[in-house]
Amino acid sequence: MRRYRPRIALALFWTVIMAGLTALYPVVIQQSFHLFTANRTDLLWLIPPAIIAITLAKSAAQFGQAVAI
């Protein structure tokens, strides 16, 4: 068990990162809704790149988690 501690810790780290990034999805959607209802269409172009960046980071965290295990 002792020799697996670093790998378990690394897997937990990636799990926490993935959970945090998953929690960002509703925040981004909520902010886009607020921007849209406030007629701030000048900032709406930032939403798709933000969603893509979150998805890429989440995928990297999921890969890190799979490799650590």
Phi and psi restraints in degrees (value plus and minus 20) as a CYANA .aco file:
   2 ARG   PHI     -81.8   -41.8
   2 ARG   PSI     -56.1   -16.1
   3 ARG   PHI     -94.6   -54.6
   3 ARG   PSI     -34.8     5.2
   4 TYR   PHI    -114.7   -74.7
   4 TYR   PSI     -24.6    15.4
   5 ARG   PHI     -76.6   -36.6
   5 ARG   PSI     -66.1   -26.1
   6 PRO   PHI     -81.9   -41.9
   6 PRO   PSI     -58.5   -18.5
   7 ARG   PHI     -89.1   -49.1
   7 ARG   PSI     -58.7   -18.7
   8 ILE   PHI     -86.0   -46.0
   8 ILE   PSI     -62.0   -22.0
   9 ALA   PHI     -82.8   -42.8
   9 ALA   PSI     -60.8   -20.8
  10 LEU   PHI     -85.5   -45.5
  10 LEU   PSI     -61.2   -21.2
  11 ALA   PHI     -83.9   -43.9
  11 ALA   PSI     -60.0   -20.0
  12 LEU   PHI     -85.6   -45.6
  12 LEU   PSI     -58.8   -18.8
  13 PHE   PHI     -78.1   -38.1
  13 PHE   PSI     -69.9   -29.9
  14 TRP   PHI     -85.9   -45.9
  14 TRP   PSI     -51.5   -11.5
  15 THR   PHI     -86.4   -46.4
  15 THR   PSI     -61.9   -21.9
  16 VAL   PHI     -85.6   -45.6
  16 VAL   PSI     -62.1   -22.1
  17 ILE   PHI     -81.3   -41.3
  17 ILE   PSI     -64.9   -24.9
  18 MET   PHI     -84.0   -44.0
  18 MET   PSI     -59.8   -19.8
  19 ALA   PHI     -84.6   -44.6
  19 ALA   PSI     -61.3   -21.3
  20 GLY   PHI     -84.4   -44.4
  20 GLY   PSI     -61.5   -21.5
  21 LEU   PHI     -88.9   -48.9
  21 LEU   PSI     -54.5   -14.5
  22 THR   PHI     -85.2   -45.2
  22 THR   PSI     -56.2   -16.2
  23 ALA   PHI     -90.1   -50.1
  23 ALA   PSI     -37.8     2.2
  24 LEU   PHI     -94.6   -54.6
  24 LEU   PSI     -43.9    -3.9
  25 TYR   PHI     -74.7   -34.7
  25 TYR   PSI     -73.3   -33.3
  26 PRO   PHI     -83.0   -43.0
  26 PRO   PSI     -52.3   -12.3
  27 VAL   PHI     -84.8   -44.8
  27 VAL   PSI     -64.9   -24.9
  28 VAL   PHI     -84.6   -44.6
  28 VAL   PSI     -62.4   -22.4
  29 ILE   PHI     -84.4   -44.4
  29 ILE   PSI     -61.5   -21.5
  30 GLN   PHI     -83.5   -43.5
  30 GLN   PSI     -64.0   -24.0
  31 GLN   PHI     -84.4   -44.4
  31 GLN   PSI     -58.2   -18.2
  32 SER   PHI     -85.9   -45.9
  32 SER   PSI     -57.8   -17.8
  33 PHE   PHI     -83.9   -43.9
  33 PHE   PSI     -63.1   -23.1
  34 HIS   PHI     -84.4   -44.4
  34 HIS   PSI     -59.8   -19.8
  35 LEU   PHI     -84.6   -44.6
  35 LEU   PSI     -61.0   -21.0
  36 PHE   PHI     -87.2   -47.2
  36 PHE   PSI     -62.7   -22.7
  37 THR   PHI     -92.0   -52.0
  37 THR   PSI     -43.4    -3.4
  38 ALA   PHI    -109.9   -69.9
  38 ALA   PSI     -11.0    29.0
  39 ASN   PHI      36.9    76.9
  39 ASN   PSI      14.7    54.7
  40 ARG   PHI    -116.2   -76.2
  40 ARG   PSI      39.4    79.4
  41 THR   PHI     -89.5   -49.5
  41 THR   PSI     -33.0     7.0
  42 ASP   PHI     -89.2   -49.2
  42 ASP   PSI     -42.2    -2.2
  43 LEU   PHI    -122.9   -82.9
  43 LEU   PSI     -25.8    14.2
  44 LEU   PHI     -85.7   -45.7
  44 LEU   PSI     -41.9    -1.9
  45 TRP   PHI     -86.7   -46.7
  45 TRP   PSI     -37.5     2.5
  46 LEU   PHI     -96.3   -56.3
  46 LEU   PSI     -38.8     1.2
  47 ILE   PHI     -87.3   -47.3
  47 ILE   PSI     -71.3   -31.3
  48 PRO   PHI     -79.0   -39.0
  48 PRO   PSI     -64.4   -24.4
  49 PRO   PHI     -83.7   -43.7
  49 PRO   PSI     -53.5   -13.5
  50 ALA   PHI     -85.8   -45.8
  50 ALA   PSI     -61.7   -21.7
  51 ILE   PHI     -85.2   -45.2
  51 ILE   PSI     -60.6   -20.6
  52 ILE   PHI     -84.6   -44.6
  52 ILE   PSI     -62.7   -22.7
  53 ALA   PHI     -84.2   -44.2
  53 ALA   PSI     -62.1   -22.1
  54 ILE   PHI     -83.8   -43.8
  54 ILE   PSI     -62.4   -22.4
  55 THR   PHI     -84.7   -44.7
  55 THR   PSI     -61.6   -21.6
  56 LEU   PHI     -84.7   -44.7
  56 LEU   PSI     -62.5   -22.5
  57 ALA   PHI     -86.0   -46.0
  57 ALA   PSI     -59.1   -19.1
  58 LYS   PHI     -84.9   -44.9
  58 LYS   PSI     -59.7   -19.7
  59 SER   PHI     -83.8   -43.8
  59 SER   PSI     -60.8   -20.8
  60 ALA   PHI     -84.3   -44.3
  60 ALA   PSI     -59.8   -19.8
  61 ALA   PHI     -86.6   -46.6
  61 ALA   PSI     -58.6   -18.6
  62 GLN   PHI     -86.1   -46.1
  62 GLN   PSI     -59.2   -19.2
  63 PHE   PHI     -84.2   -44.2
  63 PHE   PSI     -64.5   -24.5
  64 GLY   PHI     -80.5   -40.5
  64 GLY   PSI     -58.6   -18.6
  65 GLN   PHI     -85.9   -45.9
  65 GLN   PSI     -62.6   -22.6
  66 ALA   PHI     -87.0   -47.0
  66 ALA   PSI     -58.8   -18.8
  67 VAL   PHI     -90.7   -50.7
  67 VAL   PSI     -55.8   -15.8
  68 ALA   PHI     -87.7   -47.7
  68 ALA   PSI     -49.2    -9.2
